[in-house]
Amino acid sequence: MPGKPKATTVTIIPTLRYADAPAAIDWLCGAFGFEQHLVVPEENGSIAHAQLTFGNGMIMLGSERDEQGNPIGQSPNMDESLAHAPYIVVEDVDDHCAGASAAGAEIIMEPEDQPYGGRLYACRDPEGKPWYFSSYDPWQDG
């Protein structure tokens, strides 16, 4: 079994990508009542990472990116399969990645340290859907 969940408030956090992430943050807060927990802007005006809370729930979001994590700006041709993916908090990212890879997951982003904390990797399941696994716990590390 590849890795264990971390003991935290919530271990599965949906992630979203937006062409205009700053506008999406404003809209989600105004229209749905989300509150900004953390927003990490980039120099070019895009959003590297954001956390919005609603009660004890959370979503994470950022600007659209390609499979290598490079911002792509507003693109009508974005691979929608990268726009939404679960974010799972695990104890040991490298161990989890090794187990997922051994089970046949396609690793699309090797484990790496993130500017907002923790380590993160991304993979695709057998049907091509993306998953993000990280040691960063936005409930405790933010």
C-alpha positions as CSV (number, residue, x, y, z in Angstrom):
1,M,0.0,0.0,0.0
2,P,1.6,3.3,-1.1
3,G,1.7,5.7,1.9
4,K,-0.6,6.7,4.6
5,P,-2.9,9.7,5.0
6,K,-1.7,12.4,7.3
7,A,-3.8,13.0,10.5
8,T,-5.3,16.4,9.7
9,T,-8.7,18.2,9.4
10,V,-9.4,17.0,5.8
11,T,-7.1,14.9,3.6
12,I,-8.8,15.4,0.2
13,I,-9.0,18.9,-1.1
14,P,-10.3,19.6,-4.7
15,T,-7.9,21.7,-6.9
16,L,-9.0,23.9,-9.7
17,R,-7.2,25.8,-12.5
18,Y,-8.6,29.1,-14.0
19,A,-7.6,31.2,-17.0
20,D,-8.1,34.3,-14.8
21,A,-7.4,33.0,-11.3
22,P,-7.5,36.4,-9.6
23,A,-10.9,37.1,-10.9
24,A,-12.1,33.6,-10.0
25,I,-10.9,34.1,-6.4
26,D,-12.9,37.3,-6.2
27,W,-16.0,35.7,-7.7
28,L,-15.9,32.6,-5.6
29,C,-15.6,34.7,-2.4
30,G,-18.3,37.1,-3.5
31,A,-20.8,34.6,-5.0
32,F,-20.3,31.5,-2.9
33,G,-19.0,32.9,0.4
34,F,-15.5,31.4,0.3
35,E,-12.8,33.1,2.4
36,Q,-9.2,33.6,1.4
37,H,-7.0,31.4,3.5
38,L,-3.8,31.9,1.5
39,V,-3.1,33.5,-1.9
40,V,0.4,33.3,-3.5
41,P,0.6,35.6,-6.5
42,E,3.3,35.4,-9.2
43,E,5.1,38.4,-10.6
44,N,3.2,38.2,-13.9
45,G,-0.1,38.6,-12.1
46,S,-1.1,34.9,-12.2
47,I,-1.7,32.9,-9.1
48,A,0.9,30.2,-8.1
49,H,-1.4,28.8,-5.4
50,A,-4.5,29.8,-3.5
51,Q,-6.5,28.3,-0.7
52,L,-10.1,29.3,-0.1
53,T,-12.1,28.0,2.8
54,F,-15.8,27.5,3.4
55,G,-16.6,26.3,6.9
56,N,-14.2,23.4,7.5
57,G,-13.9,22.7,3.8
58,M,-11.3,24.0,1.4
59,I,-10.5,24.3,-2.3
60,M,-7.1,25.1,-3.8
61,L,-6.7,26.9,-7.1
62,G,-4.2,28.6,-9.3
63,S,-3.7,29.8,-12.8
64,E,-3.8,27.4,-15.7
65,R,-0.5,25.5,-16.3
66,D,0.8,22.9,-18.7
67,E,1.9,19.5,-17.5
68,Q,5.4,20.8,-16.5
69,G,3.8,23.5,-14.3
70,N,4.5,26.4,-16.6
71,P,1.8,29.1,-16.6
72,I,0.0,29.2,-20.0
73,G,-2.2,32.2,-19.5
74,Q,-5.7,32.4,-20.9
75,S,-5.8,29.6,-23.4
76,P,-9.0,28.2,-25.0
77,N,-6.9,25.1,-25.9
78,M,-6.0,24.1,-22.3
79,D,-6.1,20.4,-21.6
80,E,-9.2,20.4,-19.4
81,S,-8.1,17.2,-17.7
82,L,-5.5,19.3,-15.9
83,A,-8.0,21.9,-14.8
84,H,-9.5,19.9,-11.9
85,A,-7.9,17.3,-9.7
86,P,-7.9,16.0,-6.2
87,Y,-5.2,17.1,-3.8
88,I,-4.4,14.5,-1.2
89,V,-2.4,15.2,2.0
90,V,0.1,12.3,2.7
91,E,2.9,11.7,5.2
92,D,5.7,10.9,2.8
93,V,5.5,12.3,-0.7
94,D,8.5,10.4,-2.2
95,D,7.4,7.1,-0.7
96,H,3.8,7.6,-2.0
97,C,5.1,8.6,-5.5
98,A,7.3,5.4,-5.6
99,G,4.3,3.3,-4.7
100,A,2.0,4.9,-7.2
101,S,4.7,4.6,-9.9
102,A,5.2,0.9,-9.1
103,A,1.4,0.5,-9.5
104,G,1.5,2.0,-13.0
105,A,0.6,5.7,-12.3
106,E,2.1,8.0,-14.9
107,I,4.2,10.5,-13.0
108,I,3.6,13.9,-14.7
109,M,5.5,16.0,-12.0
110,E,8.2,14.4,-9.9
111,P,8.2,15.2,-6.2
112,E,9.5,18.7,-5.5
113,D,9.5,21.3,-2.8
114,Q,6.9,24.0,-3.2
115,P,7.3,27.7,-2.5
116,Y,4.3,27.7,-0.1
117,G,5.7,24.7,1.8
118,G,5.8,20.9,1.7
119,R,6.6,18.6,-1.2
120,L,4.2,17.8,-4.1
121,Y,4.0,15.4,-7.0
122,A,1.4,14.8,-9.7
123,C,0.4,11.7,-11.6
124,R,-2.3,10.3,-13.8
125,D,-4.4,7.3,-13.1
126,P,-5.0,4.6,-15.7
127,E,-7.8,6.6,-17.3
128,G,-5.5,9.7,-17.6
129,K,-7.1,11.7,-14.7
130,P,-4.6,13.8,-12.7
131,W,-4.0,13.5,-9.0
132,Y,-1.9,15.7,-6.7
133,F,-0.2,14.3,-3.5
134,S,1.5,16.6,-1.0
135,S,2.9,16.7,2.5
136,Y,1.8,20.3,2.7
137,D,-1.2,20.5,5.1
138,P,-3.0,23.8,4.6
139,W,-4.9,23.3,7.9
140,Q,-1.7,23.1,9.9
141,D,1.2,24.4,7.8
142,G,-0.3,27.6,6.4
